[in-house]
Amino acid sequence: MSQILKDSGWTAVSAPERADVLVINTCGFIASAKQESIEAILRLAEYKQPSGRARRLVVTGCLSQRYADEINRSLPEVDAVLGTADYGQIAGLLARLDAGCADWIKPGAPGSLDHLNITRAVSTPANYAYIKIAEGCSNHCAYCAIPGIRGPFRSRPFEDIIAEARRLTASGHGELILIAQDTGRYGLDRYGIRRLPELARAICRIPELRLLRILYTYSDGVSDDLIEAMAGEDKIAHYLDMPIQHGSDAVLARMNRHDRVKDIRAVVARLRRAIPDIVLRTTVMVGFPGETEQAFNELLKLLDELSFDRLGCFVYSPEEGTAAYTMRPRVHHQTARRRQRQVMQLQQKIAARASAGRIGQVVEVVLESVEDRGIFYIGRSYGEAPDVDPVIYVAASDGDIRLGQVCRVRLVDADAYEMTGVTVV
Ligand code: SF4
């Protein structure tokens, strides 16, 4: 949308008080995300007051895809909505609004992938960029609203992804991060086979690429071929984000997950055997309907056993239109929050242990920001994905260091959420 608007003569401004039109891209897959989105809409609507400059407020993304009618009924401040399949219509919509036409685009069914193919404005810092390799999801986990919002899993054509990877690396984005709702499934719908390993190898052939990171892989997509590619290709980060969701077979079955604890154990063991320095990230959910204290303890036990280096823990959110919405018994919210705290307390110990195990390692770190007037630079190695993982503080007073530069760093200290290192030559 950003690039389409730029091509149509609009200019992005960084402060809402300077905007003529406010476009809010929303999230809407769980209650807390919906709440945050609504608060953002109401906050920005303030700029539409008679004294404000903004004339129009447009809401796009998952919240508007899911709740267009409700937004229309209950948020009169909003002039128009666009769904997740309608991003390409943003310029036409703004032109009509600008001409004074009242407009309300009913979000279409998620289908086309065209919006992924335009040359896009990259919103991440210069050194890395995300590439979406597929849209939607067909896994139908019982708690998840995403298949309903984003439609079935649709892989982008192989060549389109390679072309985008070439464009991004040519403009300086040395680290590419492959994302989809389930990256391991890439290719299955379009080509009849899973092609993530082949895709990753092909992207590694691009000379300007420095690092390729793979996020969000369901365990059933972690094939021997993928592990071989990760172990054998120098440019693929020894890092994997593989959400497991739970550690009890009974809960996994109710969640409609297609793996079980023995499968999860086996995948983690294969990954660690083939790639000893791999950094593993996962996500789990507590408070799913029917999660007994015993099932929760099984989750804690599995997390302790598998010791993921990084972990995110969500509290179950009942979502209309999902299979779990009517499941009973529901877990009391306070119990779910207590379980979330227990998971995070356990994880803090595991993460501290895992980070301590990396002390002495020499890694390439990309320096992304600076702190304390150049005494500390802040960066990431292969083991840290942007935004979600700890950072590495690099002690360096060398005046020649530039942001975006990659340095060899020896890790000298660590706790659960931060590591410290010094540059080495
Ligand atoms: S794999 Fe992820 S996106 Fe797909 S249904 Fe399950 S939780 Fe939702």
Residues whose N, C-alpha, C, O or C-beta is under 5 A from the ligand:
A	BS01	SF4	C137 N139 H140 C141 C144 I146 Q181 D182
